[in-house]
Amino acid sequence: MASETMLLLTLLVPLVAVIGIVSLGHSPNLREAVSLTAGLVLIYLTVSLYRLTEAGSVVSWEGLQILPGLTLFFSIEPLGMLFSLIASFLWLLTTLYSIGYMRGHQEENQTRFYVCFAVAISSVMGISYAGNLFTLFIFYEILTLSTYPLVTHAGSEKAKLGGRVYLGILLTTSILFLLLAIIGTWYTTGTVDFQAGGVFDQSQKFAAAVLLPLYVFGIGKAAIMPFHRWLPAAMVAPTPVSALLHAVAVVKAGVFSVLKVCTYVFGFDVLRQLPTTEFLLYLAGASVIIASLVAMKQDNLKARLAYSTVSQLSYITVGALLANSAGALGGAMHIGMHAFGKITLFFCAGAIMVASHKTEISDMHGLGRRMPVTMAAFFIGSLSIIGLPPCGGTWSKWYLMIGTIEADKLILMVVLMASSLLNIAYLLPIPIKGFLYPDPEDADGQSVIQEAPLPSLAALCLTAAGCIVLFIYPQPLYELGTHFLEAAGLHGR
């Protein structure tokens, strides 16, 4: 199979699955078999493309030309390869989890749910392989529109309000800021292509300084403050959607785009010299701490995890804006490390809600005695988010710390250290109280184990295992990260 064909199939397979999902909507088992099969095929395609690119093949495809120099263009580079591997693998696990959750919670409109899920993952593949800013923008917007029905899935007034905040912030930022930044880049440099070393030269630093904040704020999915409110507002969605938003697709598309723009549009030589870089760098650092402090005050588990995500995303933005190789490597690795840790935590939150109908942390004392597997997985996911062995988040945070030292940003080093301590404060008490405190509902002291449905339990066990595997064997993410530095002309700088 030609490499270009495989690239296009990664976009088309989820869309073809939509046809099967709709036509088999009357038969849940067959409908969900289509989703799982499409997930397996997508993993096969992305792994095949990974092997081709690791062997030195250049994979690209040029499609429809809108205007001279403005073309729908796909090209695989290491950072996009890393993102697509993470997204395709976690889409399969999220689909598996969704089967148990959606049936266990007796959700309505399940066919529509799986359709929108498939369209969203197709758009993520388009973002991963976008070869220019135009292509990135198109699929960025498709991702926003395809996930809106997922956010409003419940159909309640609260869900509709959350959806309006979600759509309003993401569309406003992308149209007012991101689109303007892309037009400004085209006007200034004559190109929208991603290029090693960036497209701006030293004579265009003033324009670059103006455009950089437009990009960072325009990529609203990165949730940098003050454009972060859409993320906690979207917590009205079912938990599998929260997992999609926080780990697989939406937020990762945001920070991936920030990292890609910083390296392939601005280039680190220019980025280090811009006065707006310093401002945005410390704004991202402030987002890390402020979001962590807000998370500590949340009693609702999903709300606490949502603000944790705002904080963790800013780690990756900091890595991009540090404009050095260690920061970029740490940011790239954190895309994968945070994905596995945070999806585990959201899977656990959904399992707790389905099995025990509890959503508030203050009601979860002693819950680990009834749901030991779920609470153990939550503990593992927490360690990864904190950045403690034996979980993968240790490595990405290590390189981010090195990046702050190399950039002589010791304040940011302290920020990252303080953030990890805050992570401990708002995450670890949940499993500790779950295992060590008595269950107030268990009068005779003989708790009956009642875990979530098996598909959901299997999915959260696999993602928790992934957190540990990425600590023991982080080489795939590390190698893709170093190849990304080489492709961007950053290695050793």
C-alpha positions in Angstrom: 0.0 0.0 0.0 1.4 3.4 -1.0 2.4 5.6 1.9 0.2 8.5 0.5 -2.8 6.2 0.4 -2.2 5.1 4.0 -2.0 8.8 5.1 -5.3 9.5 3.4 -6.9 6.4 4.9 -6.1 7.6 8.4 -8.5 10.5 7.7 -11.0 8.4 5.8 -11.3 5.3 8.0 -13.2 7.0 10.8 -15.4 8.8 8.3 -16.2 5.4 6.6 -17.0 4.1 10.1 -19.6 6.8 10.4 -21.6 5.2 7.6 -21.6 1.8 9.4 -22.4 3.4 12.8 -25.5 5.2 11.3 -26.7 2.2 9.3 -26.4 -0.2 12.3 -27.7 2.2 14.9 -30.6 -0.2 15.6 -28.2 -2.9 16.6 -25.9 -1.6 19.4 -23.5 -4.6 19.3 -22.9 -4.3 15.6 -22.7 -0.5 15.8 -20.0 -0.6 18.5 -18.2 -3.4 16.7 -17.8 -1.0 13.7 -16.3 1.6 16.0 -13.9 -0.9 17.6 -12.9 -2.3 14.2 -12.3 1.2 12.8 -10.1 1.9 15.9 -8.0 -1.2 15.3 -7.6 -0.3 11.6 -6.6 3.2 12.4 -3.9 1.9 14.9 -2.6 -0.4 12.1 -2.3 2.5 9.7 -0.6 4.9 12.1 1.9 2.3 13.2 2.6 1.4 9.6 3.2 5.1 8.8 5.4 5.3 11.9 7.6 2.5 10.7 7.8 4.1 7.2 8.9 7.5 8.6 11.4 5.8 11.1 12.9 4.1 8.1 13.5 7.5 6.4 10.5 7.7 4.1 9.0 11.2 3.4 5.2 10.9 3.4 3.1 13.8 2.1 0.1 14.5 -0.1 -1.0 17.7 -1.8 -4.7 18.1 -2.5 -7.1 20.9 -3.4 -5.6 24.3 -4.2 -7.8 27.2 -3.0 -5.6 30.0 -4.1 -2.0 30.2 -5.4 0.1 29.1 -2.4 -2.9 28.1 -0.4 -3.3 24.3 -0.7 -4.8 21.5 1.4 -1.5 19.8 2.2 -0.5 16.9 4.5 3.0 16.0 5.5 4.1 13.7 8.2 6.8 14.9 10.6 7.8 13.4 14.0 5.7 15.7 16.2 2.6 14.9 14.2 3.5 11.3 14.2 3.7 11.3 18.0 0.3 13.0 18.3 -1.4 10.7 15.8 -0.1 7.5 17.5 -1.3 8.7 20.9 -4.7 9.8 19.5 -5.4 6.6 17.5 -4.4 4.3 20.4 -6.5 6.2 23.0 -9.5 6.5 20.6 -9.7 2.7 20.6 -9.5 2.5 24.4 -12.0 5.4 24.8 -14.4 3.6 22.5 -14.1 0.4 24.6 -14.7 2.5 27.8 -17.7 4.2 26.2 -19.4 0.9 25.6 -19.5 0.1 29.3 -20.2 3.7 30.4 -23.0 4.6 27.9 -24.8 1.3 28.5 -24.2 1.3 32.3 -25.5 4.9 32.5 -28.3 4.2 30.0 -27.4 7.3 27.9 -29.7 8.3 25.1 -28.6 9.2 21.5 -25.7 6.7 21.6 -25.5 6.5 17.7 -25.0 10.2 17.4 -22.4 10.0 20.2 -20.3 7.4 18.3 -20.7 9.3 15.0 -19.4 12.6 16.4 -16.6 10.7 18.1 -15.5 9.3 14.7 -15.6 12.6 13.0 -13.6 14.2 15.8 -10.8 11.6 15.5 -10.7 12.1 11.7 -10.2 15.8 12.3 -7.4 15.0 14.8 -5.6 13.0 12.1 -5.9 16.0 9.8 -4.4 18.3 12.5 -1.6 15.8 13.1 -0.5 15.6 9.5 -1.3 19.2 8.5 1.6 20.5 6.3 0.6 24.1 6.5 -1.4 26.6 8.6 -4.3 26.6 6.2 -4.8 22.8 6.5 -4.3 23.0 10.3 -7.0 25.7 10.6 -9.6 23.8 8.5 -9.3 20.6 10.7 -9.0 22.6 13.9 -12.5 24.1 13.2 -13.9 20.8 12.2 -12.8 19.4 15.5 -14.6 22.2 17.3 -17.8 21.7 15.5 -17.8 17.9 15.7 -17.3 17.9 19.5 -20.0 20.5 20.2 -22.8 17.9 20.0 -20.8 15.7 22.4 -20.6 18.5 24.9 -24.4 19.1 24.7 -25.2 15.4 24.6 -27.4 15.4 27.7 -29.7 18.0 26.2 -30.3 19.7 29.5 -30.2 23.5 30.0 -26.9 23.1 31.8 -25.5 21.1 28.9 -26.7 23.7 26.4 -25.1 26.5 28.4 -21.9 24.6 28.6 -22.0 24.0 24.9 -22.6 27.7 24.2 -19.5 28.6 26.3 -17.5 25.9 24.6 -18.4 26.9 21.1 -18.4 30.6 21.8 -14.9 30.8 23.2 -13.3 28.3 20.7 -14.9 29.9 17.6 -14.3 33.4 18.8 -10.6 32.9 19.5 -9.9 31.0 16.3 -11.7 33.5 14.0 -10.6 36.7 15.7 -7.1 35.7 16.6 -5.9 32.5 14.9 -7.3 33.3 11.4 -5.9 36.9 11.7 -2.5 35.5 12.7 -2.5 33.1 9.7 -3.4 35.9 7.3 -0.7 38.2 8.9 1.9 35.4 8.5 1.0 35.0 4.8 1.1 38.7 4.2 4.4 39.2 6.0 6.3 36.1 4.8 4.4 35.0 1.6 3.9 31.5 2.9 1.7 29.4 5.3 3.9 26.3 5.1 5.6 24.8 8.1 9.3 25.0 7.6 12.4 24.0 9.6 13.7 27.0 11.4 10.5 29.0 10.9 9.3 31.3 8.2 10.2 34.7 9.8 13.6 36.2 9.4 15.4 38.8 11.6 14.0 41.7 9.6 10.4 40.6 10.4 10.7 40.5 14.2 8.3 43.3 14.8 5.5 41.5 12.8 6.4 38.2 14.5 6.2 39.8 18.0 2.7 41.1 17.2 1.5 37.8 15.7 2.8 35.5 18.4 0.1 36.5 21.0 -2.5 36.1 18.3 -1.4 32.5 17.7 -1.2 31.6 21.4 -4.6 33.1 22.3 -6.1 32.1 19.0 -5.4 28.4 19.7 -8.0 28.4 22.4 -7.9 24.7 22.8 -4.6 25.1 24.6 -6.7 26.7 27.4 -4.2 29.4 28.4 -5.8 31.9 30.8 -7.9 33.9 30.4 -9.3 31.8 27.5 -9.8 28.6 29.5 -13.4 28.8 30.7 -14.7 26.5 27.9 -12.8 23.6 29.4 -14.5 23.4 32.9 -17.8 24.4 31.2 -17.6 21.4 29.0 -17.6 19.1 32.0 -21.4 18.7 31.6 -20.6 16.2 28.9 -20.5 12.4 29.5 -17.2 11.2 31.0 -16.1 9.5 27.7 -16.4 13.0 26.1 -14.4 14.5 28.9 -11.7 11.9 28.2 -11.8 12.9 24.5 -11.6 16.6 25.4 -8.8 16.3 27.9 -6.6 13.5 26.6 -7.3 12.2 23.1 -8.3 15.1 20.9 -9.3 18.7 21.8 -6.8 20.0 24.3 -4.0 18.0 22.8 -4.8 19.5 19.4 -4.4 22.9 21.1 -1.0 22.4 22.7 0.2 20.4 19.7 -0.6 23.4 17.5 1.1 25.8 19.8 4.3 23.7 19.8 4.2 23.2 16.1 3.6 26.9 15.4 6.5 28.0 17.7 9.0 25.6 16.1 7.9 25.6 12.4 6.4 29.1 11.9 8.5 31.3 14.3 11.6 29.2 14.8 13.4 29.3 18.1 16.1 31.7 17.0 13.5 34.4 16.3 11.2 33.3 19.2 13.9 33.9 21.8 14.3 37.5 20.6 10.6 38.6 20.7 9.5 40.7 23.7 6.1 39.1 23.6 7.6 35.7 24.2 8.6 36.7 27.7 5.2 37.9 28.5 3.4 34.8 27.2 5.9 32.5 29.0 5.2 34.0 32.4 1.4 34.1 31.6 1.6 30.3 30.9 3.5 29.9 34.2 0.8 31.9 36.0 -1.8 29.6 34.4 0.1 26.6 35.8 -0.2 27.8 39.4 -3.6 29.6 39.3 -5.4 26.6 37.8 -3.8 24.3 40.3 -5.0 26.5 43.2 -8.5 26.6 41.7 -8.4 22.8 41.3 -7.8 22.4 45.1 -11.1 24.1 45.9 -13.2 21.9 43.6 -15.3 19.2 45.4 -16.7 17.9 42.1 -14.2 15.3 40.8 -14.6 16.2 37.1 -14.3 19.9 37.9 -11.1 19.3 39.8 -9.6 17.3 37.0 -10.7 20.0 34.5 -8.7 22.7 36.2 -5.8 20.2 36.6 -5.9 19.9 32.8 -5.7 23.7 32.4 -2.6 23.7 34.5 -1.0 20.7 32.8 -1.6 22.1 29.3 0.4 25.2 30.3 3.4 23.0 31.0 3.5 22.3 27.2 3.0 25.9 26.3 5.9 26.8 28.6 8.0 24.1 26.9 7.3 25.6 23.5 8.0 29.2 24.6 11.2 28.4 26.4 12.6 28.2 22.8 15.3 25.5 23.5 15.6 21.8 22.7 15.0 20.5 26.3 11.8 22.5 26.6 10.5 21.4 23.2 11.4 17.7 24.0 9.7 17.9 27.4 6.6 19.5 25.8 6.4 16.9 23.1 6.8 14.0 25.6 4.2 15.6 27.9 1.6 15.4 25.1 1.8 11.6 25.5 2.5 11.3 29.2 -0.3 13.6 30.2 -2.7 11.9 27.8 -2.3 8.5 29.5 -2.4 10.0 33.0 -5.4 12.2 32.6 -7.5 9.8 30.6 -7.0 7.3 33.4 -8.2 9.8 35.9 -11.3 10.6 33.8 -12.0 7.0 33.2 -11.9 6.4 36.9 -14.2 9.4 37.6 -16.8 8.0 35.1 -16.5 4.5 36.6 -17.1 5.8 40.1 -20.2 7.7 38.8 -21.6 4.7 37.0 -21.0 2.2 39.8 -21.6 4.3 42.9 -23.4 7.4 41.5 -20.9 9.7 43.4 -19.5 12.8 41.8 -18.4 14.8 44.8 -15.0 14.0 46.4 -16.3 14.5 49.9 -18.6 11.6 49.3 -15.9 9.2 48.3 -14.4 8.2 51.7 -13.9 4.5 51.8 -14.8 4.0 48.2 -11.6 2.2 47.5 -12.9 -0.8 49.5 -15.8 -1.2 47.1 -13.9 -0.2 44.0 -10.3 -1.3 44.6 -9.3 -1.6 41.0 -10.7 1.8 40.0 -9.1 3.6 42.9 -5.7 1.9 42.4 -5.8 3.0 38.7 -6.7 6.5 40.0 -3.6 6.4 42.2 -1.4 5.4 39.3 -2.8 8.1 37.0 -2.3 10.7 39.8 1.4 9.7 40.1 1.8 10.3 36.4 0.3 13.7 36.5 2.4 14.6 39.6 5.5 13.4 37.8 6.6 10.7 40.3 8.1 7.2 39.6 7.1 4.7 38.4 4.9 6.6 36.0 5.8 8.3 32.6 5.0 11.9 33.6 8.4 11.8 35.5 10.4 12.0 32.2 8.5 14.8 30.5 8.6 17.0 33.6 12.3 16.3 34.0 13.0 17.7 30.5 10.8 20.7 31.1 12.7 21.4 34.3 16.0 21.2 32.3 14.5 23.5 29.7 13.8 26.2 32.4 17.4 25.9 33.7 18.9 26.1 30.2 16.8 29.2 29.5 17.9 30.7 32.8 14.2 31.0 33.9 14.6 29.9 37.5 11.3 31.4 38.5 9.6 29.0 36.0 11.6 26.1 37.5 10.1 27.0 40.9 6.7 27.3 39.3 6.9 23.7 37.9 8.2 22.4 41.3 5.4 24.2 43.2 2.8 22.9 40.7 3.9 19.3 41.4 3.4 19.8 45.1 0.0 21.2 44.4 -0.8 18.2 42.2 0.0 16.0 45.2 -2.3 18.2 47.4 -5.4 17.9 45.2 -5.0 14.4 43.7 -3.5 12.0 46.3 -6.0 12.6 49.1 -8.7 11.1 46.9 -7.2 7.5 46.7 -5.8 7.8 50.2 -9.2 8.6 51.7 -10.8 6.0 49.4 -8.6 3.2 50.8 -7.9 4.3 54.4 -11.0 6.0 55.6 -14.1 4.0 56.6 -17.1 3.9 54.2 -19.9 5.7 56.0 -22.5 3.7 54.0 -21.0 0.4 55.1 -22.5 -0.2 58.5 -21.2 -3.8 59.1 -17.7 -3.2 57.7 -18.1 -5.8 55.0 -17.9 -3.8 51.8 -19.2 -5.5 48.6 -17.0 -4.9 45.6 -19.0 -3.2 42.9 -16.8 -2.1 40.0 -17.9 -0.4 36.8 -19.0 -2.6 33.8 -16.1 -4.7 32.4 -15.4 -2.8 29.2 -14.9 0.4 31.2 -12.8 -1.4 33.9 -10.6 -3.0 31.2 -10.0 0.4 29.5 -8.9 2.2 32.7 -6.7 -0.7 33.6 -5.0 -0.5 30.2 -4.4 3.2 30.4 -3.1 2.9 34.0 -0.7 0.2 32.8 0.3 2.6 30.0 1.4 5.1 32.6 3.8 2.6 34.1 5.0 1.3 30.7 5.9 4.8 29.6 8.1 5.1 32.7 9.9 1.8 32.0 10.0 2.2 28.3 9.7 5.9 27.2 12.0 5.4 24.2 9.2 5.7 21.5 8.1 9.1 22.7 11.7 10.2 23.4 12.9 9.1 20.0 10.0 10.9 18.2 10.8 13.9 20.3 14.4 13.9 19.3 13.5 13.4 15.7 11.1 16.3 16.0 14.1 18.5 17.2 16.2 17.3 14.3 13.4 17.9 11.7 12.9 21.5 13.1 16.7 22.1 13.2 16.7 22.4 17.0 18.8 19.4 18.1 21.4 20.4 20.7 20.3 24.0 20.9 
